[in-house]
Amino acid sequence: MKPTYILYLCVWLWSHAFAAETSVERDLTAEFGSYSGAFTLYDEAQQRWLRYQPEQCRIRSSPCSTFKILNSLIALETGVASGADFTLPWDGTRRSIASWNQNQTLRSAFSSSCVWYYQALATRIGLERYHQIIPKVGYGNNDLKGGVTQFWLQSSLTISPDEQVDFLRRLHARRLPFAAKSVDTVLDIMTLSQAALRRQACGHGARHHDALTNRRDGLPRQDRKCLRREKERPETWLVHR
């Protein structure tokens, strides 16, 4: 099976057009090369969707690292995390991803996709509060049967590229059931760079195939499992406002 490359891309511009939404399909076979996958882009100014393989854009799969956005919102909203600098101590377990082998803040964990940090937050949040909050958000199939530290990691929770983009649209439009302070903090830790003319590049690279080739040795079993599946189906999403 060819590795799957799915790119979730949402374009956000400050100005807004009021025309009805339109949808355009584009052939990106050359850009994807040997990868099989889908591409979703939403242009807020033009109220327009652009998709490659639109049928695949509707297929749900595990959010894996991209769940950090919602996980961060929930941690902040419940008071489990006090802010972007909320720190958890490293447990001393050596992992092959060097940036994970140290104390983490919410900001640094988001940037480095630090699984152990978000699993620790999840344990503190607890399934009961996830069950209360996630259905109110509307996030894919809302299925948490995989357990409090695993449900978003190639487990029960799934979401499609189109649904991911819709979630990001609602986040930026502040139409999610979270306080302004929680949303502001998450938008801040998502920011990768700020350019001129009121444009920001925000995002998170969840998976990169080549970089994963030699990263599994020395990882705990659950981390090796996650990276093995990420290598089989690398993903990246980017929000551009």
N, CA, C and O of each residue as an XYZ file, in Angstrom:
964
protein
N       0.845     -1.195      0.000
C       0.000      0.000      0.000
C       0.881      1.246      0.000
O       1.853      1.343      0.749
N       0.516      2.188     -0.854
C       1.281      3.432     -0.897
C       1.054      4.227      0.375
O      -0.037      4.208      0.945
N       2.093      4.927      0.817
C       1.867      5.799      1.979
C       0.863      6.866      1.613
O       0.844      7.359      0.485
N       0.048      7.212      2.550
C      -0.991      8.208      2.308
C      -0.534      9.547      2.832
O      -0.013      9.651      3.943
N      -0.730     10.556      2.034
C      -0.370     11.911      2.462
C      -1.617     12.765      2.402
O      -2.146     13.027      1.321
N      -2.074     13.187      3.520
C      -3.276     14.014      3.580
C      -2.881     15.385      4.077
O      -2.234     15.512      5.116
N      -3.255     16.378      3.365
C      -2.955     17.750      3.765
C      -4.243     18.479      4.032
O      -5.091     18.626      3.151
N      -4.381     18.938      5.269
C      -5.532     19.749      5.617
C      -5.082     21.197      5.529
O      -4.175     21.605      6.254
N      -5.692     21.974      4.663
C      -5.278     23.358      4.513
C      -6.497     24.254      4.521
O      -7.438     24.039      3.756
N      -6.485     25.251      5.377
C      -7.590     26.208      5.440
C      -7.019     27.597      5.286
O      -6.150     27.995      6.062
N      -7.484     28.343      4.304
C      -7.008     29.694      4.075
C      -7.936     30.673      4.762
O      -9.146     30.657      4.541
N      -7.356     31.537      5.607
C      -8.131     32.549      6.328
C      -7.632     33.927      5.930
O      -6.442     34.218      6.044
N      -8.529     34.764      5.467
C      -8.221     36.144      5.141
C      -9.143     37.034      5.968
O     -10.242     36.627      6.346
N      -8.688     38.240      6.242
C      -9.454     39.121      7.124
C     -10.749     39.603      6.484
O     -11.771     39.721      7.160
N     -10.711     39.881      5.188
C     -11.930     40.326      4.517
C     -12.837     39.137      4.252
O     -12.346     38.016      4.117
N     -14.120     39.341      4.176
C     -15.090     38.263      3.989
C     -16.015     38.584      2.820
O     -16.544     39.690      2.706
N     -16.192     37.604      1.969
C     -17.159     37.731      0.886
C     -18.464     37.086      1.346
O     -18.453     36.207      2.207
N     -19.571     37.514      0.781
C     -20.869     37.037      1.241
C     -21.565     36.150      0.210
O     -22.750     35.845      0.348
N     -20.827     35.739     -0.824
C     -21.407     34.846     -1.814
C     -21.590     33.465     -1.211
O     -20.935     33.105     -0.233
N     -22.506     32.687     -1.819
C     -22.723     31.318     -1.357
C     -21.460     30.501     -1.579
O     -20.684     30.770     -2.497
N     -21.262     29.497     -0.723
C     -20.079     28.662     -0.854
C     -20.073     27.914     -2.178
O     -21.112     27.449     -2.649
N     -18.898     27.805     -2.767
C     -18.716     27.028     -3.985
C     -17.639     25.982     -3.729
O     -16.891     26.069     -2.755
N     -17.572     24.997     -4.611
C     -16.606     23.917     -4.467
C     -15.944     23.650     -5.808
O     -16.613     23.552     -6.836
N     -14.625     23.534     -5.787
C     -13.839     23.290     -6.991
C     -12.978     22.064     -6.759
O     -12.392     21.906     -5.688
N     -12.898     21.200     -7.753
C     -12.020     20.041     -7.672
C     -10.812     20.276     -8.565
O     -10.947     20.757     -9.690
N      -9.638     19.937     -8.065
C      -8.402     20.153     -8.824
C      -7.550     18.894     -8.794
O      -7.451     18.220     -7.768
N      -6.932     18.582     -9.942
C      -6.077     17.405    -10.051
C      -4.673     17.747     -9.552
O      -3.948     18.515    -10.185
N      -4.303     17.169     -8.418
C      -2.983     17.409     -7.829
C      -2.128     16.146     -7.862
O      -1.239     15.968     -7.030
N      -2.404     15.272     -8.828
C      -1.673     14.012     -8.927
C      -0.177     14.237     -9.022
O       0.601     13.532     -8.379
N       0.232     15.212     -9.820
C       1.666     15.471    -10.001
C       2.309     15.925     -8.700
O       3.435     15.539     -8.387
N       1.590     16.747     -7.945
C       2.130     17.249     -6.673
C       2.245     16.134     -5.629
O       3.173     16.137     -4.820
N       1.305     15.182     -5.643
C       1.329     14.104     -4.671
C       2.326     13.017     -5.034
O       2.794     12.289     -4.158
N       2.659     12.896     -6.324
C       3.634     11.900     -6.746
C       3.207     10.493     -6.362
O       2.121     10.045     -6.730
N       4.076      9.784     -5.611
C       3.803      8.395     -5.238
C       2.841      8.274     -4.062
O       2.424      7.171     -3.709
N       2.489      9.406     -3.456
C       1.585      9.369     -2.311
C       0.133      9.322     -2.761
O      -0.245      9.941     -3.756
N      -0.666      8.585     -2.018
C      -2.104      8.550     -2.246
C      -2.771      9.312     -1.121
O      -2.489      9.060      0.050
N      -3.649     10.238     -1.459
C      -4.260     11.010     -0.389
C      -5.227     12.055     -0.893
O      -5.766     11.941     -1.994
N      -5.442     13.073     -0.084
C      -6.451     14.087     -0.383
C      -5.975     15.453      0.070
O      -5.069     15.574      0.895
N      -6.601     16.477     -0.482
C      -6.249     17.862     -0.171
C      -7.538     18.654     -0.006
O      -8.422     18.597     -0.861
N      -7.644     19.381      1.081
C      -8.811     20.236      1.333
C      -8.344     21.647      1.643
O      -7.505     21.850      2.521
N      -8.883     22.617      0.929
C      -8.569     24.021      1.166
C      -9.862     24.806      1.200
O     -10.731     24.622      0.347
N      -9.992     25.678      2.180
C     -11.142     26.561      2.214
C     -10.666     28.003      2.231
O      -9.894     28.402      3.103
N     -11.132     28.784      1.261
C     -10.802     30.203      1.154
C     -11.969     30.993      1.739
O     -13.034     31.096      1.129
N     -11.753     31.547      2.928
C     -12.832     32.251      3.623
C     -13.284     33.484      2.856
O     -14.474     33.800      2.839
N     -12.356     34.182      2.225
C     -12.715     35.413      1.507
C     -13.610     35.128      0.313
O     -14.540     35.881      0.024
N     -13.319     34.025     -0.381
C     -14.089     33.677     -1.575
C     -15.227     32.699     -1.278
O     -15.999     32.349     -2.171
N     -15.329     32.256     -0.009
C     -16.347     31.266      0.350
C     -16.254     30.047     -0.571
O     -17.255     29.554     -1.090
N     -15.013     29.579     -0.754
C     -14.807     28.536     -1.753
C     -13.973     27.390     -1.194
O     -12.948     27.607     -0.548
N     -14.430     26.161     -1.455
C     -13.683     24.948     -1.154
C     -12.910     24.520     -2.392
O     -13.423     24.593     -3.509
N     -11.693     24.079     -2.193
C     -10.918     23.458     -3.266
C     -10.454     22.110     -2.751
O      -9.864     22.015     -1.675
N     -10.726     21.066     -3.525
C     -10.401     19.720     -3.061
C      -9.720     18.903     -4.156
O      -9.992     19.056     -5.347
N      -8.837     18.042     -3.706
C      -8.299     16.964     -4.526
C      -8.764     15.672     -3.884
O      -8.615     15.491     -2.675
N      -9.325     14.771     -4.677
C      -9.919     13.543     -4.162
C     -11.013     13.857     -3.129
O     -10.899     13.473     -1.965
N     -12.064     14.554     -3.559
C     -13.097     14.980     -2.610
C     -13.748     13.840     -1.845
O     -14.179     14.026     -0.707
N     -13.826     12.654     -2.458
C     -14.413     11.529     -1.733
C     -13.539     11.135     -0.538
O     -14.061     10.744      0.506
N     -12.220     11.236     -0.685
C     -11.338     10.931      0.439
C     -11.377     12.034      1.501
O     -11.101     11.780      2.673
N     -11.718     13.247      1.090
C     -11.825     14.340      2.061
C     -12.967     14.124      3.047
O     -13.037     14.788      4.081
N     -13.855     13.196      2.722
C     -14.979     12.904      3.608
C     -14.738     11.653      4.464
O     -15.572     11.296      5.297
N     -13.594     10.992      4.255
C     -13.299      9.761      4.989
C     -12.620     10.097      6.315
O     -11.654     10.860      6.350
N     -13.123      9.532      7.384
C     -12.573      9.799      8.712
C     -11.374      8.903      9.012
O     -11.330      7.737      8.620
N     -10.413      9.478      9.714
C      -9.265      8.723     10.210
C      -8.826      9.347     11.526
O      -9.353     10.383     11.931
N      -7.870      8.725     12.190
C      -7.433      9.212     13.487
C      -6.805     10.599     13.377
O      -6.008     10.836     12.470
N      -7.147     11.520     14.281
C      -6.535     12.855     14.238
C      -5.089     12.857     14.703
O      -4.327     13.749     14.330
N      -4.694     11.877     15.511
C      -3.335     11.825     16.060
C      -2.905     13.205     16.558
O      -3.596     13.805     17.381
N      -1.777     13.712     16.071
C      -1.219     14.949     16.625
C      -2.132     16.159     16.466
O      -2.071     17.084     17.275
N      -2.975     16.169     15.442
C      -3.818     17.339     15.237
C      -4.841     17.526     16.352
O      -5.410     18.609     16.494
N      -5.083     16.477     17.148
C      -6.017     16.603     18.268
C      -5.462     17.540     19.337
O      -6.199     17.950     20.234
N      -4.184     17.883     19.260
C      -3.602     18.784     20.258
C      -4.315     20.121     20.329
O      -4.321     20.757     21.383
N      -4.912     20.560     19.238
C      -5.632     21.832     19.272
C      -6.801     21.736     20.251
O      -6.923     22.547     21.170
N      -7.651     20.742     20.045
C      -8.803     20.580     20.932
C      -8.354     20.169     22.330
O      -8.927     20.629     23.318
N      -7.348     19.319     22.429
C      -6.855     18.901     23.730
C      -6.354     20.103     24.542
O      -6.586     20.190     25.748
N      -5.670     21.018     23.868
C      -5.176     22.223     24.547
C      -6.339     23.094     25.011
O      -6.325     23.610     26.129
N      -7.341     23.255     24.156
C      -8.518     24.041     24.536
C      -9.193     23.457     25.767
O      -9.555     24.187     26.690
N      -9.361     22.132     25.776
C     -10.034     21.489     26.896
C      -9.206     21.609     28.172
O      -9.752     21.862     29.246
N      -7.895     21.428     28.059
C      -7.027     21.541     29.233
C      -7.097     22.937     29.831
O      -7.129     23.090     31.052
N      -7.121     23.945     28.990
C      -7.208     25.324     29.473
C      -8.586     25.617     30.064
O      -8.701     26.245     31.117
N      -9.612     25.163     29.384
C     -10.977     25.458     29.816
C     -11.304     24.804     31.156
O     -12.036     25.371     31.968
N     -10.764     23.621     31.381
C     -11.048     22.904     32.625
C     -10.126     23.324     33.767
O     -10.320     22.905     34.908
N      -9.122     24.150     33.466
C      -8.184     24.567     34.498
C      -7.063     23.579     34.736
O      -6.232     23.794     35.619
N      -7.019     22.491     33.963
C      -5.911     21.533     34.084
C      -4.603     22.205     33.692
O      -3.570     21.973     34.319
N      -4.646     23.035     32.659
C      -3.491     23.850     32.267
C      -3.825     25.308     32.547
O      -4.899     25.787     32.184
N      -2.908     26.004     33.190
C      -3.171     27.392     33.583
C      -2.869     28.396     32.484
O      -3.305     29.545     32.556
N      -2.130     27.979     31.473
C      -1.778     28.889     30.391
C      -0.725     28.269     29.501
O      -0.391     27.092     29.645
N      -0.202     29.060     28.581
C       0.769     28.553     27.607
C       2.044     28.055     28.259
O       2.733     27.199     27.703
N       2.367     28.582     29.434
C       3.609     28.202     30.116
C       3.396     27.138     31.194
O       4.289     26.890     32.005
N       2.225     26.514     31.208
C       1.969     25.458     32.190
C       2.950     24.316     31.967
O       3.030     23.766     30.868
N       3.692     23.961     33.003
C       4.812     23.031     32.881
C       4.524     21.698     33.556
O       3.974     21.641     34.655
N       4.912     20.627     32.867
C       4.914     19.296     33.454
C       6.336     18.752     33.396
O       7.023     18.925     32.390
N       6.788     18.090     34.476
C       8.158     17.578     34.496
C       8.318     16.325     33.638
O       7.425     15.481     33.578
N       9.446     16.221     32.990
C       9.792     15.030     32.215
C       9.953     13.850     33.164
O      10.515     13.999     34.249
N       9.464     12.675     32.764
C       9.500     11.501     33.643
C      10.821     10.752     33.603
O      10.980      9.748     34.297
N      11.761     11.217     32.813
C      13.071     10.579     32.743
C      13.188      9.477     31.708
O      14.285      8.972     31.470
N      12.078      9.092     31.083
C      12.110      8.077     30.032
C      12.742      8.654     28.774
O      12.263      9.650     28.233
N      13.821      8.026     28.308
C      14.501      8.523     27.113
C      13.717      8.135     25.866
O      13.396      6.964     25.662
N      13.417      9.114     25.047
C      12.749      8.888     23.776
C      13.655      9.392     22.658
O      14.471     10.290     22.868
N      13.507      8.807     21.465
C      14.427      9.149     20.379
C      14.184     10.538     19.809
O      15.016     11.067     19.073
N      13.043     11.128     20.151
C      12.794     12.517     19.771
C      13.369     13.389     20.878
O      12.785     13.503     21.955
N      14.500     13.992     20.612
C      15.272     14.665     21.661
C      14.479     15.751     22.378
O      14.630     15.939     23.585
N      13.639     16.461     21.640
C      12.907     17.571     22.243
C      11.885     17.108     23.267
O      11.398     17.918     24.055
N      11.548     15.818     23.274
C      10.614     15.288     24.261
C      11.293     14.998     25.599
O      10.615     14.860     26.617
N      12.617     14.905     25.608
C      13.352     14.459     26.789
C      13.709     15.628     27.708
O      14.876     15.860     28.020
N      12.693     16.343     28.123
C      12.881     17.489     29.004
C      11.517     17.918     29.528
O      10.485     17.453     29.045
N      11.517     18.800     30.510
C      10.254     19.371     30.974
C       9.562     20.069     29.816
O      10.218     20.605     28.924
N       8.238     20.060     29.834
C       7.471     20.644     28.739
C       6.455     21.649     29.262
O       5.851     21.457     30.317
N       6.282     22.723     28.499
C       5.158     23.628     28.696
C       4.105     23.314     27.651
O       4.358     22.553     26.717
N       2.943     23.889     27.804
C       1.910     23.699     26.783
C       2.422     24.179     25.432
O       2.178     23.540     24.409
N       3.120     25.285     25.429
C       3.644     25.841     24.177
C       4.681     24.919     23.543
O       4.611     24.634     22.348
N       5.641     24.453     24.339
C       6.700     23.613     23.773
C       6.160     22.250     23.356
O       6.588     21.693     22.345
N       5.218     21.710     24.133
C       4.637     20.413     23.790
C       3.837     20.487     22.503
O       3.861     19.554     21.700
N       3.128     21.593     22.302
C       2.384     21.777     21.064
C       3.349     21.833     19.884
O       3.117     21.207     18.850
N       4.427     22.587     20.048
C       5.391     22.773     18.971
C       6.085     21.476     18.592
O       6.336     21.229     17.412
N       6.401     20.634     19.589
C       7.176     19.421     19.318
C       6.318     18.164     19.221
O       6.856     17.063     19.105
N       5.010     18.306     19.268
C       4.102     17.151     19.208
C       4.423     16.144     20.302
O       4.509     14.944     20.042
N       4.597     16.621     21.499
C       5.043     15.782     22.611
C       3.891     14.930     23.145
O       3.038     15.417     23.887
N       3.878     13.662     22.761
C       2.778     12.777     23.113
C       2.641     12.605     24.623
O       1.531     12.663     25.151
N       3.766     12.393     25.329
C       3.643     12.106     26.765
C       3.022     13.272     27.521
O       2.293     13.059     28.490
N       3.298     14.508     27.091
C       2.735     15.675     27.772
C       1.216     15.684     27.623
O       0.496     15.892     28.600
N       0.728     15.457     26.402
C      -0.723     15.491     26.183
C      -1.415     14.287     26.814
O      -2.578     14.382     27.207
N      -0.724     13.166     26.916
C      -1.306     12.042     27.634
C      -1.419     12.352     29.132
O      -2.386     11.960     29.785
N      -0.419     13.059     29.662
C      -0.486     13.463     31.073
C      -1.632     14.446     31.307
O      -2.338     14.351     32.311
N      -1.818     15.388     30.385
C      -2.956     16.300     30.490
C      -4.267     15.530     30.439
O      -5.188     15.806     31.208
N      -4.350     14.557     29.523
C      -5.574     13.781     29.357
C      -5.931     13.034     30.632
O      -7.100     12.962     31.010
N      -4.925     12.481     31.290
C      -5.173     11.772     32.552
C      -5.764     12.714     33.588
O      -6.657     12.335     34.345
N      -5.264     13.940     33.617
C      -5.774     14.923     34.577
C      -7.171     15.421     34.199
O      -7.989     15.712     35.072
N      -7.434     15.515     32.916
C      -8.765     15.949     32.462
C      -9.802     14.882     32.782
O     -10.858     15.178     33.341
N      -9.494     13.632     32.422
C     -10.382     12.512     32.707
C     -11.458     12.326     31.651
O     -11.920     13.289     31.040
N     -11.851     11.073     31.446
C     -12.835     10.754     30.412
C     -14.177     11.433     30.644
O     -14.844     11.824     29.685
N     -14.581     11.579     31.892
C     -15.886     12.181     32.168
C     -15.988     13.574     31.569
O     -16.999     13.918     30.956
N     -14.940     14.380     31.745
C     -14.993     15.740     31.199
C     -14.855     15.731     29.680
O     -15.472     16.554     29.004
N     -14.054     14.812     29.130
C     -14.006     14.686     27.669
C     -15.401     14.353     27.124
O     -15.838     14.932     26.129
N     -16.086     13.428     27.774
C     -17.434     13.041     27.325
C     -18.411     14.212     27.409
O     -19.358     14.281     26.626
N     -18.197     15.108     28.323
C     -19.068     16.277     28.446
C     -18.776     17.319     27.370
O     -19.692     17.962     26.859
N     -17.505     17.484     27.028
C     -17.099     18.605     26.182
C     -17.065     18.261     24.690
O     -17.574     19.025     23.870
N     -16.472     17.119     24.333
C     -16.252     16.829     22.905
C     -17.557     16.771     22.102
O     -17.590     17.319     21.000
N     -18.631     16.140     22.590
C     -19.869     16.175     21.809
C     -20.418     17.589     21.608
O     -21.053     17.862     20.589
N     -20.185     18.480     22.553
C     -20.631     19.866     22.384
C     -19.844     20.559     21.288
O     -20.367     21.430     20.593
N     -18.576     20.169     21.134
C     -17.745     20.748     20.071
C     -18.170     20.183     18.722
O     -18.270     20.915     17.737
N     -18.421     18.872     18.682
C     -18.695     18.204     17.415
C     -17.389     17.951     16.700
O     -16.971     18.748     15.860
N     -16.742     16.848     17.027
C     -15.403     16.563     16.505
C     -15.396     15.147     15.944
O     -15.175     14.184     16.678
N     -15.638     15.023     14.636
C     -15.657     13.709     14.011
C     -16.725     12.826     14.604
O     -17.876     13.237     14.747
N     -16.337     11.589     14.956
C     -17.325     10.644     15.470
C     -17.501     10.728     16.988
O     -18.317      9.998     17.551
N     -16.750     11.604     17.657
C     -16.879     11.819     19.112
C     -16.681     10.532     19.921
O     -17.193     10.425     21.035
N     -15.952      9.560     19.380
C     -15.830      8.238     20.003
C     -14.573      8.170     20.870
O     -13.454      8.290     20.371
N     -14.776      7.976     22.177
C     -13.662      7.978     23.124
C     -13.402      6.590     23.722
O     -12.747      6.466     24.757
N     -13.920      5.552     23.061
C     -13.797      4.206     23.639
C     -12.342      3.749     23.739
O     -12.061      2.806     24.479
N     -11.428      4.366     23.042
C     -10.035      3.930     23.059
C      -9.314      4.163     24.367
O      -8.199      3.673     24.551
N      -9.930      4.907     25.289
C      -9.301      5.147     26.578
C      -8.718      6.540     26.678
O      -8.417      7.164     25.661
N      -8.557      7.031     27.889
C      -8.263      8.441     28.116
C      -6.919      8.894     27.543
O      -6.773     10.069     27.206
N      -5.933      8.000     27.423
C      -4.635      8.419     26.891
C      -4.385      7.939     25.468
O      -3.301      8.146     24.924
N      -5.387      7.295     24.859
C      -5.160      6.699     23.541
C      -6.223      7.025     22.502
O      -5.987      6.795     21.316
N      -7.378      7.547     22.889
C      -8.512      7.597     21.956
C      -8.224      8.403     20.698
O      -8.864      8.168     19.673
N      -7.290      9.342     20.737
C      -6.972     10.149     19.549
C      -5.751      9.621     18.787
O      -5.382     10.187     17.758
N      -5.123      8.553     19.272
C      -3.888      8.029     18.685
C      -4.161      6.706     17.969
O      -3.998      5.634     18.553
N      -4.575      6.783     16.709
C      -4.894      5.597     15.910
C      -5.831      4.672     16.679
O      -5.616      3.461     16.741
N      -6.859      5.250     17.256
C      -7.776      4.485     18.085
C      -9.212      4.788     17.676
O      -9.526      4.779     16.486
N     -10.087      5.056     18.640
C     -11.525      5.139     18.362
C     -11.968      6.466     17.763
O     -12.897      6.489     16.955
N     -11.330      7.571     18.138
C     -11.745      8.877     17.637
C     -11.262      9.069     16.200
O     -10.082      8.878     15.907
N     -12.172      9.444     15.314
C     -11.805      9.698     13.917
C     -12.486     10.969     13.429
O     -13.528     11.372     13.947
N     -11.885     11.589     12.430
C     -12.397     12.833     11.870
C     -11.895     12.956     10.437
O     -10.785     12.518     10.133
N     -12.688     13.541      9.563
C     -12.309     13.653      8.154
C     -11.577     14.971      7.895
O     -11.661     15.894      8.705
N     -10.855     15.065      6.765
C     -10.238     16.343      6.404
C     -11.234     17.490      6.337
O     -10.950     18.581      6.831
N     -12.401     17.262      5.733
C     -13.411     18.321      5.666
C     -13.857     18.746      7.059
O     -14.045     19.935      7.319
N     -14.028     17.775      7.956
C     -14.434     18.099      9.317
C     -13.337     18.828     10.078
O     -13.624     19.690     10.909
N     -12.077     18.487      9.799
C     -10.963     19.197     10.421
C     -10.993     20.676     10.044
O     -10.848     21.550     10.898
N     -11.181     20.939      8.756
C     -11.218     22.322      8.299
C     -12.399     23.064      8.906
O     -12.268     24.226      9.292
N     -13.549     22.406      8.995
C     -14.711     23.037      9.619
C     -14.423     23.368     11.082
O     -14.800     24.439     11.558
N     -13.763     22.465     11.795
C     -13.392     22.725     13.181
C     -12.483     23.953     13.274
O     -12.661     24.796     14.153
N     -11.507     24.049     12.364
C     -10.593     25.194     12.381
C     -11.304     26.496     12.032
O     -10.983     27.552     12.579
N     -12.259     26.417     11.130
C     -13.059     27.604     10.812
C     -13.811     28.091     12.050
O     -13.838     29.287     12.337
N     -14.415     27.165     12.773
C     -15.165     27.537     13.972
C     -14.247     28.055     15.071
O     -14.633     28.928     15.848
N     -13.028     27.515     15.136
C     -12.055     28.010     16.109
C     -11.717     29.474     15.830
O     -11.771     30.307     16.735
N     -11.377     29.783     14.607
C     -10.990     31.148     14.263
C     -12.169     32.114     14.299
O     -11.992     33.307     14.547
N     -13.358     31.602     14.054
C     -14.554     32.444     14.140
C     -15.064     32.550     15.572
O     -16.035     33.257     15.840
N     -14.410     31.848     16.489
C     -14.788     31.841     17.910
C     -16.222     31.341     18.102
O     -17.022     31.913     18.843
N     -16.499     30.256     17.400
C     -17.812     29.627     17.510
C     -17.721     28.261     18.180
O     -18.564     27.391     17.956
N     -16.692     28.082     19.002
C     -16.567     26.869     19.800
C     -16.925     27.188     21.250
O     -16.805     28.340     21.668
N     -17.361     26.199     22.024
C     -17.839     26.463     23.390
C     -16.703     26.612     24.406
O     -16.625     25.881     25.394
N     -15.823     27.585     24.130
C     -14.692     27.842     25.014
C     -14.575     29.341     25.280
O     -14.965     30.164     24.451
N     -14.037     29.679     26.437
C     -13.850     31.076     26.808
C     -12.833     31.746     25.891
O     -11.950     31.094     25.333
N     -12.974     33.042     25.750
C     -12.082     33.805     24.877
C     -10.619     33.617     25.278
O      -9.748     33.525     24.413
N     -10.345     33.559     26.579
C      -8.965     33.398     27.044
C      -8.374     32.072     26.577
O      -7.212     32.022     26.174
N      -9.161     30.999     26.626
C      -8.683     29.694     26.165
C      -8.393     29.719     24.671
O      -7.364     29.215     24.222
N      -9.304     30.308     23.904
C      -9.116     30.398     22.457
C      -7.900     31.253     22.132
O      -7.094     30.881     21.279
N      -7.758     32.384     22.795
C      -6.610     33.262     22.547
C      -5.295     32.536     22.799
O      -4.347     32.679     22.026
N      -5.233     31.763     23.868
C      -3.998     31.045     24.197
C      -3.669     30.008     23.141
O      -2.513     29.881     22.735
N      -4.669     29.266     22.692
C      -4.414     28.237     21.681
C      -4.021     28.863     20.352
O      -3.100     28.376     19.696
N      -4.691     29.920     19.943
C      -4.294     30.594     18.707
C      -2.864     31.117     18.812
O      -2.130     31.136     17.824
N      -2.480     31.537     19.998
C      -1.121     32.031     20.201
C      -0.094     30.911     20.069
O       0.915     31.093     19.389
N      -0.322     29.756     20.700
C       0.669     28.685     20.625
C       0.684     28.019     19.251
O       1.652     27.348     18.895
N      -0.389     28.203     18.479
C      -0.409     27.681     17.111
C       0.429     28.515     16.154
O       0.832     28.026     15.099
N       0.695     29.761     16.507
C       1.340     30.673     15.574
C       2.782     30.259     15.316
O       3.575     30.115     16.246
N       3.109     30.070     14.043
C       4.471     29.730     13.636
C       5.248     30.966     13.223
O       6.435     31.082     13.528
N       4.609     31.870     12.547
C       5.286     33.090     12.116
C       4.242     34.148     11.821
O       3.082     33.837     11.550
N       4.665     35.402     11.877
C       3.752     36.507     11.595
C       4.374     37.379     10.518
O       5.514     37.822     10.655
N       3.638     37.623      9.460
C       4.125     38.408      8.341
C       3.357     39.721      8.276
O       2.489     40.002      9.103
N       3.698     40.505      7.282
C       3.062     41.813      7.120
C       1.658     41.668      6.546
O       1.211     40.577      6.193
N       0.983     42.809      6.469
C      -0.322     42.900      5.826
C      -1.360     41.993      6.476
O      -2.171     41.365      5.795
N      -1.318     41.935      7.819
C      -2.354     41.259      8.594
C      -2.481     39.778      8.288
O      -3.564     39.210      8.427
N      -1.366     39.130      7.864
C      -1.432     37.708      7.569
C      -0.595     36.946      8.577
O       0.474     37.399      8.986
N      -1.096     35.778      8.975
C      -0.383     34.918      9.901
C      -0.344     33.512      9.340
O      -1.319     33.025      8.767
N       0.786     32.876      9.511
C       0.886     31.456      9.170
C       0.818     30.677     10.464
O       1.691     30.802     11.322
N      -0.226     29.868     10.603
C      -0.434     29.107     11.829
C      -0.549     27.641     11.453
O      -1.091     27.308     10.400
N      -0.046     26.773     12.299
C      -0.237     25.384     11.950
C       0.544     24.422     12.785
O       1.206     24.779     13.760
N       0.443     23.189     12.368
C       1.180     22.123     13.037
C       1.441     21.018     12.053
O       0.499     20.482     11.471
N       2.712     20.653     11.843
C       3.058     19.526     10.992
C       2.935     18.248     11.784
O       3.763     17.977     12.654
N       1.925     17.461     11.504
C       1.686     16.262     12.304
C       2.594     15.114     11.922
O       3.002     14.342     12.790
N       2.927     14.977     10.630
C       3.729     13.851     10.223
C       4.532     14.172      8.981
O       4.029     14.816      8.060
N       5.767     13.732      8.952
C       6.615     13.884      7.782
C       7.313     12.554      7.541
O       8.059     12.086      8.401
N       7.088     11.942      6.394
C       7.499     10.573      6.120
C       8.998     10.378      6.254
O       9.432      9.471      6.965
N       9.803     11.199      5.593
C      11.249     10.993      5.598
C      11.837     11.145      6.992
O      12.743     10.402      7.370
N      11.332     12.097      7.750
C      11.879     12.356      9.082
C      11.624     11.214     10.049
O      12.297     11.098     11.073
N      10.646     10.363      9.724
C      10.298      9.282     10.637
C      11.136      8.031     10.400
O      11.045      7.081     11.178
N      11.949      8.006      9.344
C      12.632      6.790      8.941
C      13.469      6.195     10.059
O      13.461      4.979     10.250
N      14.192      7.025     10.803
C      15.112      6.513     11.805
C      14.775      6.976     13.220
O      15.667      7.049     14.065
N      13.500      7.292     13.502
C      13.153      7.863     14.787
C      12.575      6.862     15.785
O      12.303      7.245     16.923
N      12.377      5.611     15.414
C      11.631      4.710     16.277
C      12.492      4.022     17.325
O      11.982      3.664     18.387
N      13.785      3.824     17.060
C      14.616      3.068     17.995
C      14.638      3.742     19.356
O      14.821      4.954     19.464
N      14.451      2.941     20.384
C      14.544      3.457     21.741
C      13.264      4.041     22.293
O      13.222      4.447     23.454
N      12.212      4.092     21.480
C      10.944      4.624     21.974
C      10.179      3.562     22.754
O      10.303      2.373     22.457
N       9.388      3.970     23.747
C       8.465      3.026     24.380
C       7.529      2.442     23.335
O       7.348      3.024     22.266
N       6.926      1.281     23.641
C       6.130      0.563     22.644
C       5.030      1.415     22.046
O       4.851      1.413     20.828
N       4.272      2.158     22.881
C       3.144      2.925     22.354
C       3.620      4.032     21.423
O       2.926      4.370     20.464
N       4.825      4.616     21.698
C       5.346      5.651     20.824
C       5.842      5.059     19.511
O       5.681      5.669     18.455
N       6.459      3.846     19.572
C       6.899      3.193     18.343
C       5.695      2.878     17.467
O       5.745      3.044     16.248
N       4.602      2.418     18.099
C       3.385      2.095     17.360
C       2.835      3.319     16.658
O       2.438      3.251     15.495
N       2.811      4.441     17.365
C       2.287      5.675     16.790
C       3.135      6.120     15.607
O       2.601      6.482     14.559
N       4.463      6.094     15.772
C       5.342      6.543     14.698
C       5.304      5.591     13.514
O       5.396      6.029     12.368
N       5.169      4.270     13.777
C       5.098      3.330     12.666
C       3.892      3.634     11.798
O       3.982      3.626     10.571
N       2.772      3.898     12.432
C       1.563      4.192     11.656
C       1.665      5.552     10.993
O       1.126      5.743      9.903
N       2.340      6.498     11.622
C       2.516      7.799     10.999
C       3.384      7.686      9.758
O       3.158      8.395      8.777
N       4.387      6.792      9.788
C       5.225      6.590      8.617
C       4.419      5.980      7.485
O       4.633      6.301      6.316
N       3.474      5.085      7.842
C       2.630      4.481      6.818
C       1.668      5.495      6.219
O       1.332      5.414      5.037
N       1.217      6.462      7.040
C       0.239      7.439      6.549
C       0.608      8.826      7.067
O      -0.083      9.367      7.930
N       1.702      9.412      6.541
C       2.106     10.728      7.047
C       1.064     11.777      6.734
O       0.429     11.741      5.680
N       0.887     12.720      7.661
C      -0.090     13.782      7.491
C       0.529     15.111      7.887
O       1.427     15.174      8.728
N       0.041     16.149      7.277
C       0.372     17.499      7.690
C      -0.866     18.337      7.532
O      -1.610     18.153      6.569
N      -1.110     19.245      8.437
C      -2.152     20.228      8.182
C      -1.588     21.609      8.459
O      -0.679     21.775      9.272
N      -2.126     22.569      7.790
C      -1.675     23.937      7.928
C      -2.878     24.852      7.887
O      -3.746     24.706      7.026
N      -2.934     25.789      8.805
C      -3.963     26.817      8.765
C      -3.277     28.093      8.362
O      -2.272     28.471      8.964
N      -3.794     28.763      7.360
C      -3.184     30.014      6.917
C      -4.246     31.102      6.950
O      -5.220     31.064      6.198
N      -4.041     32.073      7.837
C      -5.046     33.126      7.976
C      -4.497     34.413      7.411
O      -5.182     35.435      7.427
